[in-house]
């Protein structure tokens, strides 16, 4: 399918040339068709927390509505629309583990269209996958309007969706990009406008989902983060010790990043993971399947799964220079490393 030019332009602006990261975010591996990316390779500075990070291993606040666990999914993989049906089914059948039946999306718009609802919706209904929906906010009002049009159309076309939606995120790492100058982002004031528009759209669609925003951990401690927190129901945290020269076996490297986030609202871990190969010049951390497995067991099994709403980064990321995926293929059920807890 052909990518919307607005999204392509935003993606080029947003992703550093050394990364092919997220397709939904700054460094991930995928892209959202209507926005910028939808899978990303996490932003380098996003997990640093504060200049004086805590080493406390205190877990983040518990999530609301049960502890969902799943993966992130971009709107495109290797420049083609994602086969959500195949990936959702494979995620639920991964060898060595079970219960990964939730999916985080970066956009509600199908790849290559203006405002057609994502094929992820029907795939979720077919596979019983719960969804953390996403609205891409870093490409301006026109794209957000298209996202909300897709939401309205989806609720008319798929009324069963209401019972599968865990929540909706208005934006992903927009404040990080805006304040760090790493790409097209959105200011807090702009996000507040989009949040208000989304609440109005949900009311019109007859749904009352938990609304949040996703950003890097350190962003949440500033005044911009505080103003957004005041208007949302949950806080989405993207935390990657890999980029902070962390150790995959040190839980404190993860929790120190989480500790800077205000606990005035429930915190959901929307992205975390460890790359299986490749290099990033800003870190001394080593990407390998062994370290990815250690991180999965230390942070995922030992801390998050079953306790906090968690969407691991990522299920399948395609052909990228810094892969984070647990599966080597879109339909693969034999993971790159052991997922047994």
BELCOR-V991947 format. One record per pair of residues at least 24 apart in sequence whose ideal C-beta (glycine too) atoms are under 10 Angstrom apart, sorted by the first residue. I is the first residue (numbers start at 1). GAP is how many residues later the second one is. Records with the same first field share a line. If there is no record, write none. Layout:
BEGIN
I=GAP / GAP
END
This chain:
BEGIN
1=32 / 74 / 75 / 78 / 79 / 80 / 109 / 110 / 111 / 112
2=31 / 77 / 109 / 110 / 111
3=28 / 29 / 30 / 31 / 72 / 73 / 76 / 78 / 108 / 109
4=28 / 29 / 30 / 31 / 105 / 107 / 108 / 109 / 110 / 135 / 139 / 142
6=27 / 28 / 29 / 30 / 108 / 133 / 134 / 136 / 137 / 140
7=24 / 25 / 26 / 27 / 28 / 29 / 30 / 31 / 68 / 69 / 100 / 102 / 104 / 105 / 129 / 132 / 136
8=25 / 28
9=27 / 130 / 175
10=24 / 25 / 26 / 27 / 126 / 128 / 129 / 130 / 133 / 173 / 174
11=24 / 25 / 26 / 27 / 65 / 128 / 172 / 173
12=24 / 171 / 172
13=125 / 126 / 164 / 169 / 170 / 171 / 172
14=26 / 29 / 124 / 125 / 159 / 163 / 168 / 169 / 170 / 171
15=25 / 26 / 28 / 167 / 168
16=25 / 27 / 28 / 166 / 167 / 264 / 265 / 266
18=26 / 260 / 261 / 262 / 263 / 264 / 303 / 304
19=24 / 25 / 259 / 261 / 301 / 302 / 303
20=258 / 297 / 298 / 299 / 300 / 301 / 302 / 303
21=53 / 254 / 259 / 292 / 293 / 296 / 299 / 300 / 301 / 302 / 303
22=50 / 52 / 84 / 150 / 151 / 216 / 249 / 291 / 292 / 295 / 298 / 302
23=49 / 50 / 51 / 52 / 53 / 54 / 55 / 56 / 59 / 83 / 291 / 294 / 295 / 297
24=48 / 49 / 50 / 51 / 52 / 80 / 81 / 82 / 83 / 110 / 112 / 148 / 149 / 190 / 247 / 289 / 290
25=47 / 49 / 81 / 111 / 113 / 147 / 148 / 149 / 151 / 152 / 158 / 189 / 191 / 213 / 246 / 288
26=112 / 146 / 147 / 150 / 151 / 154 / 156 / 157 / 158 / 159 / 190 / 212
27=146 / 155 / 156 / 213 / 216 / 253 / 293 / 294 / 295 / 297
28=44 / 46 / 78 / 144 / 145 / 210 / 243 / 245 / 285 / 286 / 289 / 292 / 294 / 296
29=43 / 45 / 47 / 48 / 49 / 284 / 285 / 287 / 288 / 289 / 290 / 291 / 292 / 293 / 294 / 295 / 296
30=42 / 43 / 44 / 45 / 46 / 47 / 48 / 49 / 52 / 76 / 81 / 284 / 286 / 287 / 288 / 290
31=43 / 44 / 45 / 46 / 48 / 75 / 76 / 80 / 105
32=42 / 43 / 44 / 73 / 74 / 75 / 76 / 77 / 79 / 86 / 102 / 103 / 104 / 106 / 107 / 111 / 115 / 140
33=41 / 42 / 43 / 48 / 49 / 73 / 74 / 76 / 77 / 78 / 79 / 80 / 81 / 83 / 85 / 103
34=41 / 72 / 73 / 74 / 75 / 76 / 77 / 78 / 79 / 80 / 81 / 82 / 84 / 101 / 102 / 105 / 108 / 109 / 110 / 112 / 113 / 116
35=40 / 71 / 72 / 74 / 99 / 100 / 101 / 102 / 103 / 104 / 105 / 108 / 109 / 111 / 112 / 136 / 137 / 149
36=70 / 71 / 100 / 101 / 102 / 103 / 107 / 136 / 137 / 141 / 147 / 148 / 149
37=37 / 38 / 39 / 69 / 70 / 99 / 101 / 135 / 136 / 146
38=34 / 35 / 36 / 37 / 38 / 39 / 44 / 66 / 67 / 68 / 69 / 73 / 96 / 98 / 134
39=32 / 33 / 34 / 35 / 36 / 37 / 38 / 43 / 65 / 67 / 232 / 274 / 275 / 276 / 277 / 278 / 279 / 281 / 285 / 286
40=32 / 34 / 66 / 132 / 133 / 198 / 231 / 273 / 274 / 277 / 280 / 284
41=199 / 201 / 202 / 232 / 234 / 237 / 239 / 272 / 273 / 276 / 279 / 280 / 281 / 282 / 283
42=131 / 134 / 174 / 196 / 197 / 198 / 200 / 201 / 229 / 230 / 231 / 233 / 238 / 271 / 280 / 282
43=130 / 133 / 134 / 137 / 139 / 140 / 172 / 173 / 176 / 195 / 197 / 200 / 228
44=136 / 138 / 172 / 196 / 198 / 199 / 200 / 236 / 237 / 238 / 239
45=131 / 135 / 137 / 171 / 173 / 174 / 195 / 198 / 199 / 237
46=127 / 130 / 131 / 134 / 136 / 169 / 170 / 171 / 172 / 173 / 191 / 192 / 193 / 194 / 197 / 198 / 211 / 225
47=169 / 170 / 171 / 190 / 191 / 192 / 193 / 194 / 195 / 196 / 197 / 199 / 206 / 207 / 209 / 210 / 211 / 224 / 225
48=168 / 169 / 170 / 191 / 192 / 193 / 195 / 196 / 197 / 198 / 208 / 209 / 212
49=167 / 168 / 169 / 171 / 172 / 190 / 192 / 195 / 204 / 205 / 206 / 207 / 208 / 209 / 210 / 211 / 212
50=167 / 168 / 171 / 206 / 207 / 209 / 210
51=167 / 209
52=204 / 208
53=164 / 165 / 191 / 199 / 200 / 202 / 203 / 204 / 205 / 206 / 207
54=198 / 201 / 202 / 203 / 204 / 205 / 206
55=195 / 196 / 197 / 198 / 200 / 201 / 204
56=196 / 199 / 200 / 202 / 203
57=193 / 194 / 195 / 197 / 198 / 199 / 201 / 202 / 245 / 246
58=197 / 200 / 201 / 205
59=192 / 196 / 199 / 208 / 244 / 245 / 248 / 249
60=157 / 175 / 177 / 179 / 194 / 195 / 197 / 198 / 199 / 201 / 203 / 206 / 207 / 208 / 209 / 243 / 244 / 247 / 248 / 249 / 250
61=173 / 174 / 197 / 200 / 201 / 202 / 203 / 204 / 205 / 206 / 207 / 247
62=204 / 205 / 245 / 246 / 247
63=103 / 104 / 147 / 171 / 203 / 204 / 205 / 206 / 241 / 244 / 245 / 246 / 247
64=102 / 103 / 146 / 169 / 170 / 201 / 202 / 204 / 245
65=65 / 101 / 102 / 145 / 169 / 201 / 203 / 244
66=36 / 64 / 100 / 240 / 243
67=32 / 35 / 201 / 237 / 238 / 239 / 240 / 241 / 242 / 243
68=31 / 32 / 33 / 34 / 35 / 36 / 62 / 63 / 64 / 98 / 99 / 200 / 240 / 241 / 242 / 243
69=28 / 29 / 30 / 31 / 32 / 33 / 61 / 200 / 231 / 235 / 236 / 237 / 238 / 239 / 240 / 241 / 242 / 243
70=29 / 30 / 31 / 32 / 33 / 34 / 59 / 60 / 61 / 62 / 96 / 239 / 240 / 241 / 242 / 245
71=29 / 31 / 32 / 33 / 200 / 202 / 239 / 240 / 241 / 242 / 243 / 244 / 245 / 254 / 255 / 256
72=31 / 32 / 33 / 34 / 60 / 62 / 100 / 166 / 198 / 199 / 200 / 201 / 239 / 240 / 241 / 242 / 243 / 245 / 252 / 253
73=30 / 31 / 32 / 33 / 45 / 47 / 50 / 56 / 58 / 61 / 238 / 241 / 242 / 243 / 244
74=31 / 32 / 33 / 37 / 240 / 241 / 242 / 243 / 244
75=30 / 31 / 32 / 33 / 34 / 35 / 36 / 37 / 43 / 44 / 45 / 59 / 61
76=35 / 36 / 242
77=34 / 239 / 240 / 241 / 242 / 243 / 248 / 253
78=238 / 239 / 240 / 241 / 242 / 252
79=32 / 239 / 240
80=31 / 32 / 238
81=29 / 30 / 31 / 32 / 37 / 38
82=28 / 29 / 36 / 37 / 38 / 41 / 233 / 234 / 236 / 248
83=36 / 40 / 233 / 247 / 248
84=26 / 34 / 35 / 36 / 37 / 38 / 39 / 40 / 42 / 43 / 45 / 246
85=34 / 35 / 37 / 38 / 39 / 41 / 42 / 44 / 245 / 246
86=37 / 41 / 230 / 243 / 244 / 245 / 246
87=33 / 36 / 40 / 42 / 228 / 229 / 240 / 242 / 243 / 244 / 245
88=32 / 35 / 36 / 38 / 39 / 40 / 41 / 43 / 227
89=34 / 37 / 38 / 39 / 40 / 242 / 244
90=37 / 225 / 226 / 237 / 239 / 240 / 241 / 242 / 243 / 244
91=36 / 38 / 221 / 224 / 225 / 235 / 236 / 241 / 242
92=35 / 36 / 37 / 241
93=238 / 239 / 240 / 241
94=221 / 232 / 233 / 238 / 239 / 240 / 241 / 245
95=237 / 238 / 239 / 240 / 243 / 244 / 245
96=237 / 238 / 239 / 241 / 242 / 243 / 244 / 245
97=199 / 203 / 204 / 208 / 229 / 238 / 241 / 242 / 243 / 244
98=241 / 243
99=206 / 207
100=29 / 205 / 210 / 211 / 212 / 215 / 226 / 239
101=26 / 27 / 28 / 29 / 63
102=27 / 28 / 29 / 30 / 62 / 64 / 207 / 208 / 209
103=24 / 26 / 27 / 28 / 29 / 30 / 61 / 63 / 208 / 212
104=26 / 27 / 28 / 29 / 30 / 62 / 63 / 65 / 68 / 110 / 132 / 164 / 166 / 167 / 205 / 206 / 207 / 208 / 209 / 210
105=26 / 27 / 28 / 29 / 30 / 31 / 63 / 64 / 67 / 206
106=26 / 27 / 28 / 29 / 30 / 63 / 65 / 66 / 67 / 108
107=26 / 27 / 28 / 29 / 32 / 36 / 39 / 40 / 43 / 65
108=25 / 26 / 27 / 28 / 38 / 39 / 40 / 41 / 42 / 43 / 45 / 46 / 60
109=26 / 27 / 34 / 37 / 38 / 40 / 41 / 42 / 45
110=40
113=33 / 37
114=28 / 29 / 32 / 35 / 36
115=28 / 30 / 31 / 32 / 33 / 34 / 35 / 36 / 37 / 38
116=30 / 33 / 34 / 37 / 38 / 41
117=32 / 33 / 34 / 35 / 36 / 37 / 38 / 39 / 40 / 41 / 44
118=32 / 36
120=34
121=29 / 32 / 33 / 34 / 36 / 37 / 39 / 40 / 43 / 44
122=32 / 35 / 36 / 38 / 39
124=34 / 36 / 37 / 40 / 41
125=33 / 34 / 35 / 36 / 38 / 39
127=37
128=36
129=35
130=33 / 34 / 35 / 36 / 37 / 179
131=30 / 33 / 34 / 35 / 36 / 37 / 78
132=33 / 34 / 35 / 36 / 37 / 77 / 78 / 80 / 82 / 102 / 104 / 136 / 138 / 177 / 179
133=28 / 31 / 32 / 33 / 34 / 35 / 36 / 37 / 65 / 76 / 78
134=33 / 34 / 35 / 36 / 37 / 38 / 80 / 102 / 136
135=33 / 34 / 35 / 36 / 37 / 59 / 60 / 62 / 63 / 66 / 76 / 78
136=33 / 34 / 35 / 36 / 38 / 50
137=32 / 33 / 34 / 35 / 36 / 37 / 38 / 47 / 48 / 49 / 53 / 54 / 56 / 57 / 58 / 61 / 76
138=33 / 34 / 35 / 36 / 37 / 39 / 40 / 45 / 46 / 47 / 48 / 52 / 53
139=35 / 45 / 47
140=44 / 46 / 50
141=49 / 52 / 53 / 56
144=26 / 27 / 42 / 46 / 47 / 49 / 50 / 53 / 54 / 57
145=49 / 52 / 56
147=47 / 50 / 51 / 54
148=46 / 49 / 50 / 52 / 53 / 54 / 56 / 57
149=52
151=47 / 50 / 51 / 53 / 54 / 56
152=49 / 50 / 52 / 53
153=52
154=51
155=46 / 47 / 49 / 50 / 51 / 52
156=49 / 50
159=47 / 48
161=44 / 46
162=43 / 44 / 45 / 46 / 47
165=37 / 42 / 44 / 45
166=43 / 44 / 68 / 102 / 143 / 145
167=42 / 43 / 44 / 45 / 65 / 66 / 67 / 69 / 99 / 101 / 142
168=30 / 31 / 33 / 34 / 39 / 41 / 42 / 43 / 44 / 45 / 65
169=29 / 41 / 42 / 43 / 44 / 45 / 46 / 63 / 65 / 67 / 99 / 101
170=24 / 25 / 26 / 27 / 28 / 29 / 41 / 42 / 43 / 44 / 58 / 61 / 62 / 66
171=24 / 27 / 41 / 42 / 43 / 44 / 57 / 65
172=41 / 42 / 43 / 64 / 66 / 98 / 99
173=40 / 41 / 42 / 43 / 46 / 63 / 65 / 97 / 98
174=39 / 40 / 41 / 45 / 54
175=38 / 39 / 40 / 41 / 43 / 44 / 45 / 47 / 49 / 50 / 52 / 53
176=38 / 39 / 40 / 41 / 42 / 43 / 62
177=38 / 39 / 42
178=37 / 41 / 46
179=36 / 37 / 39 / 40 / 43 / 45 / 46
180=36 / 38 / 39
185=30
186=27
187=37 / 40
188=25 / 31 / 34 / 35 / 36 / 37 / 38 / 39 / 40 / 43
189=35 / 38 / 39
191=24 / 33 / 36 / 37 / 40 / 41
192=32 / 35 / 36 / 38 / 39 / 40
195=33 / 36 / 37
196=35
199=32 / 33
209=24
210=24 / 55 / 56 / 58 / 99
212=24 / 53 / 54 / 55 / 56 / 58
213=57
214=24 / 54 / 55 / 56 / 57 / 97
215=46 / 55
216=24 / 27 / 41 / 45 / 55
217=37 / 39 / 40 / 41 / 42 / 43 / 44 / 50 / 52
218=39 / 42 / 43
219=41 / 42
220=38 / 40 / 41 / 42 / 45 / 47
221=38 / 39 / 40 / 41
225=35 / 36 / 37
226=36 / 38
229=32 / 33 / 35 / 36
230=34 / 35
232=33
233=32 / 33
234=31 / 32 / 33 / 34 / 36 / 75
235=26 / 27 / 28 / 29 / 30 / 31 / 32 / 33 / 35
236=25 / 31 / 32 / 33 / 34 / 35 / 73 / 75
237=24 / 30 / 31 / 32 / 33 / 34 / 35 / 71
238=31 / 32 / 33 / 34 / 35 / 73 / 75
239=28 / 30 / 31 / 32 / 33 / 34 / 60 / 74
240=31 / 32 / 33 / 34 / 35 / 43 / 45 / 55 / 73 / 84
241=31 / 33 / 42 / 44 / 54 / 57 / 58
242=30 / 31 / 32 / 33 / 38 / 41 / 43 / 44 / 45 / 49 / 50 / 53 / 80 / 82
243=32 / 37 / 39 / 40 / 42
244=38 / 39 / 40 / 41
245=37 / 38 / 39 / 40 / 41
246=28 / 37 / 38 / 39 / 49
247=38 / 39 / 44 / 47 / 48 / 51
248=26 / 37 / 38 / 39 / 40 / 42 / 43 / 44 / 45 / 46 / 47 / 48 / 49 / 50 / 51
249=42 / 45 / 46 / 48 / 49 / 50
250=44 / 45 / 48 / 49
251=44 / 47 / 48 / 51 / 52
253=32 / 42 / 45 / 46
254=41 / 44 / 45 / 46 / 48 / 49 / 50
255=44 / 48
258=45 / 46 / 50
266=42 / 43
267=41 / 42
268=40 / 41 / 42 / 43
269=30 / 31 / 34 / 35 / 38 / 39 / 40 / 41 / 42 / 43 / 44
270=39 / 40 / 41 / 42 / 43
271=39 / 40 / 41 / 42 / 43 / 53
272=24 / 27 / 28 / 31 / 32 / 38 / 39 / 40 / 41 / 52
273=26 / 27 / 38 / 39 / 40 / 41 / 44 / 51 / 52 / 53
274=24 / 25 / 26 / 38 / 39 / 50 / 63
275=38 / 42 / 45 / 46 / 47 / 48 / 49 / 50
276=41 / 46 / 47 / 48 / 49 / 50 / 52 / 60 / 61
277=43 / 44 / 45 / 46 / 47 / 59
278=42 / 43 / 44 / 45 / 46
279=42 / 43
280=41 / 42
287=35 / 36 / 37
288=49
289=34 / 37 / 46 / 47 / 48 / 49
290=47
291=46
292=31 / 32 / 33 / 34 / 43 / 44 / 45
293=33 / 42 / 43 / 44 / 45 / 46 / 47
294=43
295=42
296=30 / 39 / 41 / 42 / 43 / 44 / 45
297=40 / 41 / 42 / 43 / 44
300=39 / 41
301=38 / 39 / 40
302=39
305=36
306=35
312=27
END
